[in-house]
Amino acid sequence: MNSLRLGRREILQKCLALGSLTILSAAFPSELIAAWEEREKLARKPTPWNELGPFYKKSAPHTASLRAPGDPGIPLSVSGQVLDVRGDIVPEAKLEIWQTDHLGHYDLDGYRYRATLISDAGGKYSFDSVMPGHYPDRVCQHIHYLVTAPGHKTITTQLYFATDPVFEGDPGRNFSREPLLASAELVRPVVLRGDPKNVFADVNFELVMERL
Amino acid sequence: MIQVRSAVLLVIAGASSCLAQVRSEMSIATPAPVEAFVVARDGKAAAGWGKDGKVRVWNLPAGQVIRSFEPNGEGASQVCALSNLPCGLLLSQDGRWLFFGDSKGGVHIWDSTTGDVRFETSLAHYISTAALSRDGATLAAAPTGEPAQVFDLRSKRRLFQLTSDFGGPMAVKFSPDGSLIASADTDTAIRVFDTHTGKLRWRFDEMTLEPFTIDFTPDNKFVLVGGPNKSLILLDASSGKAVLSYPKQKDVVRYLEVSPDGSAVAVAYVDEKGSNILAPVMIFELSSGNVRAQWTPETPIIGGGWISDGHLLLATATPEALHIWSLR
């Protein structure tokens, strides 16, 4: 038996023709279908889950400056946007982040390299830190994220870095060297700028939440 | 092959100025390095997970292998027994039921006396923690990142799932009388549930860091918790109110177990800079928090537990043998 494979456009056109879909609008169906398709292009996959721990600590300070003056390590700027799976902006999402210092040590007694951020009206967030070191009980450098927003499923995930020596320059091939990674999606490109004596790293990490 | 040693090592525990008596009880030759070890409360059986993927059960003190299981080639999950290493093993107090949680979410329970499979299921992620009720009739097991699921092992039915604000537990434990389940959760709360209904009895929210480990006292009256806060907190099991906070130590509390008579607690520590740095096992008086004993072996402790005569058995491993020690 031949199978009939229809695209979204064909399905919508057939539904309209058969009267099983009624559009209460003065717009032409073709325009609405185009708008639908445009909307579909914005759709995103939810950010993959990754373990919460270790060493989550609640009530981290509200600050975007995790790097204190004189802190050793490569200065790191992380920025991104919080969206939902339809591509809509999620403002006022609460992002709790924590990481090790440049030597791979977590601060358990205080709140160094821990922060609470709130996404702005455009869903954007950013913070300055240092490139985390390698915590001995883990394979890769990483930053922990816990993201909550009313009406959305909580995200627990981790950000990894394409420059991590563990990936040997090819995270697409070598991501599984980190046992906690199921795909390379959480490994983000790193833009290095400055001169060899003053290297700065920039990373963009978009977060996509599922609606409840 | 078994070598029973009688040497008694006297170890001066410098930091705490206490005298710990560490006794080498036996060494058991193993075909592959043992990576995790659990012991039954009666001290007559022990189990270990080997690097060859096999779980072996030994009778003690003879040290003979009485059963060997080969789960499915998967690695061990994070359930621990007086160790700061992943082990995935549990042994019921009478030694009959052997639990293994694997790194893919597989749950296996065997009858260690017959080798029969008693219960198997598969959860979404690797098993972060699990507990068996004292009568061996109920299992709580949590896939990492999700609250624990509770199973009736007689009917092989899932009864209910515990709850949390986000994430799952680092540790779960049944009260000795089986009426309560305590859950030490990554959202930093301690929760205690009714085992029969699954309803939340109380939650304790005064910890800022995620707790790692939890246990009840034998009289069911108190719950003891610990974690990266490097301290132990004693909670009233009926109300959830903090009763006592023990002095902070240098290292992170990875696992704790209250002694059978309720007079002491054994704590396995992990260095906050990573488990590659050796950290001690300590025994504290439960009523005062005073240090009774402390021991840092030359190789990592791979597991152990209290046995009913009041000894704490601990295990270390070399590539060719399992070494069992007692600490008092």
Boltz contact constraints between the chains, C-beta under 6 A:
constraints:
  - contact:
      token1: [A, 52]
      token2: [B, 167]
      max_distance: 6.0
  - contact:
      token1: [A, 52]
      token2: [B, 186]
      max_distance: 6.0
  - contact:
      token1: [A, 53]
      token2: [B, 186]
      max_distance: 6.0
  - contact:
      token1: [A, 53]
      token2: [B, 210]
      max_distance: 6.0
  - contact:
      token1: [A, 55]
      token2: [B, 228]
      max_distance: 6.0
  - contact:
      token1: [A, 56]
      token2: [B, 186]
      max_distance: 6.0
  - contact:
      token1: [A, 56]
      token2: [B, 210]
      max_distance: 6.0
  - contact:
      token1: [A, 57]
      token2: [B, 208]
      max_distance: 6.0
  - contact:
      token1: [A, 57]
      token2: [B, 209]
      max_distance: 6.0
  - contact:
      token1: [A, 58]
      token2: [B, 188]
      max_distance: 6.0
  - contact:
      token1: [A, 58]
      token2: [B, 208]
      max_distance: 6.0
  - contact:
      token1: [A, 105]
      token2: [B, 273]
      max_distance: 6.0
  - contact:
      token1: [A, 108]
      token2: [B, 228]
      max_distance: 6.0
  - contact:
      token1: [A, 108]
      token2: [B, 272]
      max_distance: 6.0
  - contact:
      token1: [A, 136]
      token2: [B, 274]
      max_distance: 6.0
  - contact:
      token1: [A, 136]
      token2: [B, 276]
      max_distance: 6.0
  - contact:
      token1: [A, 137]
      token2: [B, 274]
      max_distance: 6.0
  - contact:
      token1: [A, 137]
      token2: [B, 275]
      max_distance: 6.0
  - contact:
      token1: [A, 154]
      token2: [B, 166]
      max_distance: 6.0
